[in-house]
Amino acid sequence: MCGGVALALILACPAPGTAQSVPTGPFTTAGGRLTLSGEASASIATSDPGYFNYSNYDSELTQEVRVDATAALRLGRRLTLLADLRLQAPLGEGSWSVRPYALFVRVRPWTDRAFDVQAGLIPPVFGAFSRRAYGTDNPLIGYPLAYQYLTSLRSDAMPASANDLLAARGHGWETAYPVGGTAVNSGLPLVDGLRYPVGVEVRVGNRPVEVSAALTTGSLSSPRLTGSGVGSQLSAHVTVYPTTGLVLGASASRGRYLERSVLDALGLKTQGPQASGGDPQASDEGARDTQQAFGFDAEFSRGHWIVRAEGVFSRWEIPRVQPPLIDGPISAFAIDAEARYRIRPGLYAAVRVGRLDFSDVTGSSGPEAWEAPVRRVEAGAGFSWFRNVTVKGACQWNWRDTLYNRTEGLASAQVIVAF
């Protein structure tokens, strides 16, 4: 049923008119120094009552309209200014959000060497998917679990005990905690695939080995536009090209994910043995607010096939406040693999499978995974109407270890115009 819906969503599109009616590529002006381009997409899907595709922008990724306008201004042989302005709104609503997705300067001190420095609102160096999250580079409509699925952790609030954390299990789209901001808000993914951090990046090398390192604000799951109220992050990525068609990568990062307001509130709540549950160390736990992550990514292409896989292991430290204590860091591991097969020019089929697992914490009822494990399968197809117009249809199946909304299937469609 779901596969038939996805195929019908593609075949139901009207036949193309004249190619001259659609922009054919980037626009260059100012003597070739300024290049303008962009991408507009609209996605629609059946109901998602389990919020499996919910994002930290309070919208469904499968139910939105998005426009990216990009510009690259070459100020000389060694200096380029790059910008990406993103407009985004839930489908059928007029509440547009407008924000700079990327805004940075790239400096190449030596034009004959593979070395550059980027500063500003920069693309992350961790992992691979963030750099191909645009609709034309994503063969399906959903995102990998590691880059989108919201856990019950928050950067502006935190649980006081293991019981608080377990009570929020499986409710990453609406979580409330007693420490910090007490209002209901959405949680954090392992890797935020929708925001770029502010900082400085250095990239060295090309093929066969490329190394990137960055110092940015926030953390992998909670990047920030400013350094106010947040810590900093160090991250690095190594890419190796061992042979034609094969790309291997490894990543690492360490950053502070809790906002300063939470640590301030924590300091008030942990004054004295009574508030800290009798733990004399509780008042010194404010430093336990880091996220550490390690990842791998791989891509293999040959003939009509492109196969990709990416894994992310993340651990968060949570200050201990009251019993039952969250004793030690909590962790999560996500792995996603996808394959795309080009059936004929302009037409492809794709599938992605993913799983997301979590470590145990011990509450009053005994040990339990601190967040509900998730499994996902998404399959679909895409057709390039013109060279820069793509129509996609997909079906997605989700499984989650919770009492309600344990399983869910949805069909989705997307139209993308690149210019």
Secondary structure, DSSP 8 states (H G I E B T S, - for coil): -HHHHHHHHHHTS-----GGGS--S-EEETTTTEEEEEEEEEEEES--TT-TTB-TTSSBTTSEEEEEEEEEEE-SSSEEEEEEEEEEEETT----EEEEEEEEEEE-S-TTSSEEEEEEE----SSSGGGG-STTT-SSSS--HHHH---S--SSEE-SSHHHHHHTTT-TTSB--SEE--S-B----SS-SS---EEEEEEEE-SSEEEEEEEEEB-SSSB-SS-TT--EEEEEEEEEEEETTEEEEEEEEEEE-S-HHHHHHHHHHTSSTTTTTT-TTGGGGGG--EEEEEEEEEEEEETTEEEEEEEEEEEE-----SSS---S-EEEEEEEEEEEEEEETTEEEEEEEEEEEE-EEEETTEEEESS--EEEEEEEEEEEEETTEEEEEEEEEEEESSSSS-EEEEEEEEEEEE-
